[in-house]
Amino acid sequence: MTELPALSGQVALVTGASRGIGYGVAEALVARGDRVCITGRNEDALKEAVDKLGADRVIGVAGKAHDLDHQAAAVERTMEAFGRVDHLVNNAGTNPVFGPIADLDLDVARKVFETNVVSALGFAQRTWHAWQKDNGGTIVNIASVAGLSASPFIGAYGVSKAAMINLTVQLAHEFAPKVRVNAIAPAVVKTKFAQALYEGREAEAAAAYPLARLGVPSDIGGTTAFLTSEQSAWITGQTLVVDGGIFLNAGVG
């Protein structure tokens, strides 16, 4: 790993960050000097991510995002290790089903909402009470373009991301002026999570994008770094679409 920059004095908690978008976010925040706590379900994958990011500045707390004890442990460990939690990035998410929403098992729908929406609220509540209520900070919710329009065959995921976008607005209103809360809505980013959407046909999938490529985790990492910086100090309650221009093609053809 390259030499790390001087410490920024800022601390972030990034959920679902052992790989993919979450890892890209953690990498961007470490690169600017933040200390970071990352979470993930797989302890081995989490340890590997911590080692790659730099164990002197990053800790990992394994567990399932919707588990209340895990949420408490992640915030408590962050406070114990670093003494503060300035930034929360709610990235943990699931999409365990592909098919029409008319036939969706409601237990699966509950699982999607527990992981994608309720856990984000839980982490926001805990970071608010642990640090941000008195000291300020930011929250960034990783939503999706699926939450902004119809999303055939991943309807439950899309509805959960629409809820996450509205959760962003609610938290931004309630947590102001101390805490700024924004969301990012990516299109397809090249991760294991989204692999089924482009595997074996990446060139075809990328051709639909005006910028002629799919997203990569660093695209979302850079956007998150902006939304958690003073450069975005007058932005709250917004959803920033990061989609390679795909929405420009809406209604074309």
Helices and strands as residue ranges (DSSP letters): E 11-14, H 20-31, E 35-40, H 43-53, E 58-62, H 68-82, E 87-90, G 101-103, H 106-113, I 114-118, H 119-127, I 128-132, H 133-135, E 137-142, G 145-147, H 155-175, E 179-186, G 195-197, H 202-206, H 217-227, G 230-232, E 239-242, G 246-249
